[in-house]
Amino acid sequence: MQTEVGEFLRFLALEKGHSKHTIAAYRNDLTQFLTYLAGGTISSWQGVERRHILNYILYLKEREYASSTVTRKVAAVKSFFHFLVADGVLQDDPTVAVDLPPVSKPLPHPLSPGEMARLLAEPAKSNTPKALRDWALFELMYATGMRASEVIGLEMDAVDLEAGTVRCLGKGNKERILPLHEHAQEALGAYLENGRPRLLRGRDERALFVNHRGRSLTRQGLWLIVREYAAAAGIERHVTPHTFRHSFATHMLDGGAGLREVQQLLGHSSIASTQVYTEVSTRLKRKAYDEAHPRA
């Protein structure tokens, strides 16, 4: 049975062009499945039936794997059996009538308005070129809800301070024009006048946000900046650039913005993606109510 697994992995590498990381994940998942089958005295792929697949899913759940992990492992098994049928090893695929377990996605965790205010205030405490850049970064991300990749991908001509807008290129190369609020305009103006020219050191760079070498800021660099200021602001929980996006969406809805408006600003193709934030808003309101009305 191991022979067929090896042939499948070679197929993924040579014909599908999957990465070594992906192939290693398939190998681990299928090895675990093989071990499970061996415990049930199944000695050939022809002996595997639908009930064995369903029992395997129950086995994974009993071991308390995350739902996303269970789904990935079952998807690997389904892909493998599809290969066996296509390769003529099997006539029937026992996984055809087996649905992938649903993945329950955790709700986003935005900052509270108070926490966000503390985070935005940190870089504003200094007027060094780096602090001016970071202040502009934070105000822009919170004012627009842009993704990390969208922010670091901005070029100089994307910002129009006079009109109060920024032109953003999102997923699928879809462009959207986002409004800049007063604080974001102020921070960007200060950065463009007194921060960016000093960071550039005479270099010719089109990127809006640059590092201390005058080169385009990287995604990793942005993550480190956010982590540094979150710690300085005394925010103990995990904060990433995406936290700004979650906070923007939740605070917009709390402030009375419509779901469609927030969808357009975030660049979501499906409103279902935006509706998650209504659940977040409801959860936070319930938490605030419970804290204000503790049970006796």
C-alpha positions as CSV (number, residue, x, y, z in Angstrom):
1,M,0.0,0.0,0.0
2,Q,3.0,2.3,0.7
3,T,4.0,1.8,-3.0
4,E,0.9,3.6,-4.3
5,V,1.4,6.4,-1.8
6,G,4.9,6.9,-3.1
7,E,3.6,7.0,-6.7
8,F,1.0,9.5,-5.7
9,L,3.6,11.8,-4.1
10,R,5.8,11.5,-7.3
11,F,2.7,12.5,-9.3
12,L,2.2,15.6,-7.2
13,A,5.8,16.6,-7.6
14,L,6.4,15.9,-11.3
15,E,3.0,16.5,-12.9
16,K,1.3,18.9,-10.4
17,G,4.4,20.8,-9.5
18,H,3.5,21.0,-5.8
19,S,6.1,22.4,-3.4
20,K,8.2,20.2,-1.1
21,H,6.2,21.6,1.8
22,T,2.9,20.6,0.3
23,I,4.2,17.1,-0.6
24,A,5.5,16.7,2.9
25,A,2.1,17.5,4.3
26,Y,0.4,14.9,2.0
27,R,3.0,12.3,3.0
28,N,2.3,12.9,6.7
29,D,-1.5,12.8,6.3
30,L,-1.5,9.7,4.2
31,T,1.0,7.9,6.5
32,Q,-1.3,8.6,9.4
33,F,-4.2,7.2,7.3
34,L,-2.2,4.1,6.5
35,T,-1.3,3.5,10.1
36,Y,-5.0,3.8,11.0
37,L,-6.0,1.3,8.4
38,A,-3.2,-1.1,9.5
39,G,-4.8,-1.1,12.9
40,G,-8.0,-2.4,11.4
41,T,-6.2,-5.2,9.5
42,I,-6.8,-3.7,6.0
43,S,-4.0,-4.9,3.8
44,S,-5.0,-3.4,0.4
45,W,-6.6,-0.3,-1.1
46,Q,-9.3,-2.5,-2.6
47,G,-10.4,-3.3,0.9
48,V,-11.2,0.3,1.9
49,E,-14.9,1.1,2.0
50,R,-16.8,4.3,2.6
51,R,-17.4,3.3,6.3
52,H,-13.7,3.1,6.9
53,I,-13.3,6.7,5.7
54,L,-16.2,7.9,7.9
55,N,-14.7,6.0,10.9
56,Y,-11.4,7.7,10.2
57,I,-13.0,11.1,10.4
58,L,-14.5,10.2,13.7
59,Y,-11.1,8.9,14.9
60,L,-9.6,12.3,14.0
61,K,-12.3,14.2,15.8
62,E,-11.9,12.0,18.9
63,R,-8.3,13.0,18.9
64,E,-9.4,16.6,19.1
65,Y,-7.8,17.9,15.9
66,A,-8.8,21.3,14.8
67,S,-11.7,21.2,12.3
68,S,-9.4,22.8,9.7
69,T,-6.8,20.0,10.3
70,V,-9.4,17.3,9.9
71,T,-10.6,18.8,6.7
72,R,-7.1,19.0,5.3
73,K,-6.4,15.3,6.2
74,V,-9.6,14.1,4.7
75,A,-9.0,16.2,1.5
76,A,-5.6,14.5,1.2
77,V,-7.3,11.0,1.4
78,K,-9.9,12.0,-1.2
79,S,-7.2,13.3,-3.6
80,F,-5.3,10.0,-3.2
81,F,-8.3,7.8,-3.9
82,H,-9.1,10.0,-7.0
83,F,-5.6,9.3,-8.2
84,L,-5.9,5.5,-7.6
85,V,-9.1,5.4,-9.7
86,A,-7.5,7.6,-12.5
87,D,-4.5,5.3,-12.5
88,G,-6.6,2.1,-12.8
89,V,-5.7,0.7,-9.3
90,L,-9.3,1.0,-8.2
91,Q,-12.6,0.8,-10.1
92,D,-14.6,2.7,-7.5
93,D,-13.7,5.6,-5.2
94,P,-14.9,5.0,-1.6
95,T,-14.6,8.7,-0.8
96,V,-17.0,10.0,-3.6
97,A,-20.0,10.2,-1.2
98,V,-17.9,11.5,1.7
99,D,-18.2,15.3,2.2
100,L,-15.4,17.3,3.7
101,P,-16.1,18.3,7.3
102,P,-17.1,21.9,7.6
103,V,-14.4,24.3,8.9
104,S,-15.5,26.6,11.7
105,K,-13.5,29.8,11.3
106,P,-12.8,31.7,14.5
107,L,-14.2,35.2,14.6
108,P,-11.8,38.1,14.2
109,H,-10.5,39.9,17.3
110,P,-10.6,43.7,16.8
111,L,-9.1,46.1,19.2
112,S,-11.4,48.2,21.3
113,P,-11.7,51.9,20.5
114,G,-9.6,52.6,23.6
115,E,-6.9,50.1,22.6
116,M,-6.8,51.5,19.1
117,A,-6.4,55.0,20.4
118,R,-3.4,54.0,22.5
119,L,-1.8,52.2,19.6
120,L,-2.3,55.2,17.2
121,A,-0.8,57.5,19.9
122,E,2.4,55.6,20.3
123,P,4.3,56.6,17.0
124,A,2.8,60.1,17.4
125,K,4.9,60.6,20.5
126,S,8.0,61.2,18.4
127,N,8.9,63.2,15.2
128,T,11.7,61.0,13.9
129,P,11.5,59.9,10.3
130,K,10.6,56.4,11.4
131,A,8.0,57.5,13.8
132,L,6.4,59.8,11.2
133,R,6.3,56.8,8.8
134,D,4.7,54.6,11.4
135,W,2.2,57.2,12.5
136,A,1.1,57.5,8.8
137,L,1.0,53.7,8.4
138,F,-1.2,53.2,11.4
139,E,-3.6,56.1,10.7
140,L,-3.9,54.9,7.0
141,M,-4.6,51.3,7.9
142,Y,-7.2,52.2,10.5
143,A,-8.8,54.9,8.3
144,T,-9.2,52.5,5.3
145,G,-9.1,48.9,6.5
146,M,-6.5,48.1,3.8
147,R,-4.8,44.7,3.8
148,A,-1.1,44.6,4.7
149,S,-0.2,43.7,1.1
150,E,-2.2,46.6,-0.2
151,V,-0.5,49.1,2.1
152,I,3.0,48.1,1.4
153,G,2.2,47.9,-2.4
154,L,1.1,51.6,-2.5
155,E,3.2,53.9,-4.7
156,M,3.6,57.6,-4.4
157,D,0.9,58.5,-7.0
158,A,-1.7,56.5,-5.1
159,V,-2.3,59.2,-2.5
160,D,-4.1,62.4,-3.3
161,L,-4.0,64.5,-0.1
162,E,-5.8,67.4,-1.7
163,A,-8.8,65.2,-2.7
164,G,-8.4,63.2,0.5
165,T,-8.3,59.8,-1.2
166,V,-6.0,56.8,-1.7
167,R,-6.1,54.5,-4.7
168,C,-5.8,50.9,-3.6
169,L,-5.2,47.8,-5.8
170,G,-6.7,44.8,-4.1
171,K,-7.2,41.1,-4.8
172,G,-7.7,40.2,-8.5
173,N,-6.2,43.6,-9.4
174,K,-9.5,45.3,-8.5
175,E,-9.0,49.0,-7.8
176,R,-10.9,50.9,-5.2
177,I,-10.7,54.6,-4.2
178,L,-10.8,55.0,-0.4
179,P,-11.5,58.2,1.6
180,L,-8.8,59.5,3.9
181,H,-10.1,61.0,7.1
182,E,-8.5,64.1,8.7
183,H,-6.1,62.2,11.0
184,A,-4.8,60.1,8.2
185,Q,-4.3,63.1,5.9
186,E,-2.4,64.9,8.7
187,A,-0.2,61.9,9.4
188,L,0.5,61.3,5.7
189,G,1.3,64.9,5.1
190,A,3.8,65.0,7.9
191,Y,5.5,61.8,6.7
192,L,5.7,62.9,3.1
193,E,7.2,66.3,4.1
194,N,9.5,65.4,6.9
195,G,9.8,61.6,7.1
196,R,10.1,60.0,3.8
197,P,12.7,62.3,2.2
198,R,15.0,61.7,5.2
199,L,14.5,57.9,5.0
200,L,15.2,57.9,1.2
201,R,18.7,59.3,1.6
202,G,18.6,60.5,-2.0
203,R,17.4,57.1,-3.4
204,D,14.8,57.0,-6.2
205,E,12.0,54.8,-4.9
206,R,8.4,54.7,-6.0
207,A,7.0,52.9,-2.9
208,L,5.1,55.2,-0.6
209,F,6.4,53.5,2.6
210,V,10.1,52.9,2.8
211,N,12.4,51.4,5.4
212,H,15.5,52.9,7.0
213,R,17.5,52.0,3.9
214,G,15.2,53.9,1.6
215,R,13.8,50.7,0.1
216,S,10.2,49.6,-0.1
217,L,8.9,48.4,3.3
218,T,8.4,44.6,3.4
219,R,5.4,42.7,4.8
220,Q,7.7,41.3,7.5
221,G,8.9,44.8,8.4
222,L,5.3,46.0,8.8
223,W,4.5,43.1,11.1
224,L,7.5,43.9,13.3
225,I,6.5,47.6,13.4
226,V,3.0,46.7,14.6
227,R,4.3,44.2,17.2
228,E,6.8,46.8,18.6
229,Y,4.2,49.5,19.1
230,A,1.5,47.2,20.4
231,A,4.0,46.1,23.2
232,A,4.8,49.8,23.9
233,A,1.1,50.6,24.1
234,G,0.7,47.9,26.7
235,I,-1.6,45.7,24.5
236,E,-0.8,42.2,25.7
237,R,-2.8,40.2,23.1
238,H,-1.6,39.3,19.6
239,V,-1.8,42.3,17.3
240,T,-1.0,42.2,13.5
241,P,-1.5,44.5,10.6
242,H,-4.8,42.6,9.9
243,T,-6.0,43.7,13.3
244,F,-6.3,47.2,12.0
245,R,-8.6,45.9,9.2
246,H,-10.8,43.9,11.7
247,S,-11.0,47.0,14.0
248,F,-11.8,49.3,11.1
249,A,-14.7,47.1,10.0
250,T,-16.1,46.5,13.4
251,H,-15.9,50.1,14.5
252,M,-17.5,51.3,11.2
253,L,-20.5,49.0,11.8
254,D,-20.7,50.1,15.5
255,G,-20.8,53.7,14.2
256,G,-23.8,53.0,12.1
257,A,-22.2,52.3,8.7
258,G,-24.1,50.0,6.4
259,L,-23.0,46.5,5.6
260,R,-22.7,47.2,1.8
261,E,-20.7,50.3,2.5
262,V,-18.2,48.4,4.6
263,Q,-18.1,45.6,2.0
264,Q,-17.1,48.1,-0.7
265,L,-14.4,49.7,1.5
266,L,-12.9,46.4,2.4
267,G,-13.0,45.1,-1.2
268,H,-14.9,41.9,-0.3
269,S,-16.3,40.2,-3.4
270,S,-18.9,38.5,-1.2
271,I,-21.0,40.2,1.5
272,A,-20.8,37.0,3.5
273,S,-17.2,37.9,4.3
274,T,-18.3,41.2,5.6
275,Q,-21.2,39.8,7.6
276,V,-18.7,38.2,10.0
277,Y,-18.1,41.6,11.5
278,T,-21.7,41.9,12.5
279,E,-21.2,38.8,14.6
280,V,-18.1,40.3,16.1
281,S,-20.0,43.5,16.9
282,T,-22.8,41.6,18.5
283,R,-20.3,39.5,20.5
284,L,-18.5,42.6,21.8
285,K,-21.8,44.3,22.8
286,R,-22.9,41.2,24.6
287,K,-19.6,41.0,26.5
288,A,-19.8,44.7,27.5
289,Y,-23.4,44.2,28.7
290,D,-22.4,41.1,30.7
291,E,-19.5,43.0,32.3
292,A,-21.8,45.9,33.2
293,H,-24.4,43.5,34.6
294,P,-22.5,40.8,36.5
295,R,-24.6,37.9,37.8
296,A,-25.1,37.7,41.5
